[in-house]
Amino acid sequence: MSGLRQHVHEIHVRTSGQGLYEFTSEVVSWVRACGVKTGLLTLHVRHTSASLLIQENADPDVQRDLDAFLTRIVPEDPSLYRHDDEGPDDMPSHIRAALTATTLSIPVVNGAPALGTWQGISLFEHRRAPHCRTIAVHLIGE
């Protein structure tokens, strides 16, 4: 029996404004290169105004609808928030990140993340301005 191995990595996702940015293929390639057959993959976005999602990646309307829904429930209305240090989209971005996930855990089975047929891993950018977002990646398994 072989022992558990751990691997760490960073993924950088460049955004051009609000929306979802899929990076599934980069994650799958990295997991395969690590050679772990069975384990647990953890992804964590190192920002307070972006989040991570596992969501359908076949129909772009799903991603557009998710973005539009969050925009409706967390509007950019300066009269609603005190915090506006970085502009009118600052506090709404923090709330959107709080309502979604900043960390994901995904089982690794047969050397790949155990995602469903239509599931993809995306960074959800909540700010209007372009950013380079850093995702810390950890894999443990054998």
N, C-alpha and C positions, 0 to 999 in steps of 0.2 A: 504494500500500500504506500502510495506516495503521500507526502505531507501537503498541508495547505500552503499555497503561495499567494503573495499579495503583489499587486501592481498598481501604480498610480500614474496619472496622466493629466494633462490639461488640454481642453479643447477651447478654441477661440472662435466665436461666431460673430461675424461683422453684420450689423443690421443697418438698414437705411430708413428706419422709422418704425412706427407701431406695426405689429403683425407677428405672425408665426414664421419661424425660420427652421425648417427641418434639417437635422444633422444625423439622422439614423445611420446612413451608410458609413460615416466616419466612426461612429461608435461600434458598429458591427465589425468593421475592418480591424479596429484596435483590439477588440475582444478576441477575434480569431488569431491575431498576431501574438497575443499573450499565451496562447496554447492551453488556456483553462477550459476544461470540458464541462465541469459542473461547479457552480458557485453562485455568488451574488455580486451584482454590479450596482454601484451607487453613483449617482450623478448629483452634483450640487452647484447651483449657479451662485456666484460670489457677488451678487448685486441685490439691492433692495427695490429696484424698480423694473425687474425682469423676473420671469419665472420659467418653469419647465412643465411640459405637458406630454403625455402619451395620448395621441388622438388619431383619428382617421387621417390617412394621408393620400387617399385615392381621389377624393372630390375636394377641390380647393374652396368650394362654397362652404364646407364645414368650417374651415379655418376663418373665412371671412365672417361667417355668422357668429362664431365665438368672439371674435374681436368686436363686432358690432354690438353683441349682447353686453359685454363688459363695459363698452362705452356708454350704453344706455343706463346701466345700473350704477356706474361710477362716472358721472359726467365731469367735464372740465368746467366747473362753475366756481370761480374764485370766491363767491359769497358763501360757499359751503365749507371752506377749509381755512385754517390759520397758516399752515405751513406752505410757503410758496418760494422758498429760497432759490430754487432753480427754474422758476417759471410756473405757469398755470397748469402744466401737465405733471408737475412734480408729485404733489400729494395724491392725485388720482392714480398715478403709477404705483405708488407705495401700497395703496389700498388694493389695486388689482393684483399685485404680487402676493399680498396677504390672503386674498381669496382663492388663489391658485396654489401651486406647489413650488418650493424652491429646491426640494430634494426629491429624487426618485430612486426607488430600489427595484431592480429588475432581476429575476432569476436568470442564471445562465444554464442552459441545457444543451447538451451535445455541441458545446463550443460556440454557442451564439446566444444573444439575448432572446429570452422566450417571449417574443412579441407575436401578437395575432396577425393574421393575413393583412389587415388594413391598418395596423397600428404603426405609427411613426413617432419618433422622439423629436420634439421641437422646443426651441427657445421661444418664449412669448415675450417679445419686446413691448413694453408699455409706454416708452417715451417716444416723442415725435422725432427727435433728433437722432442721427446715426450714432451708433456706439460699437465698441468691440467688447463683447461679453465673454467672461472667462467661466468655464465650467470645470470644476474639479471632478475627476473621475477616479474611482477606486474599485478594484476587482479583487475578490478573494475567492479561492477555490482550489480545486485540484484537477 
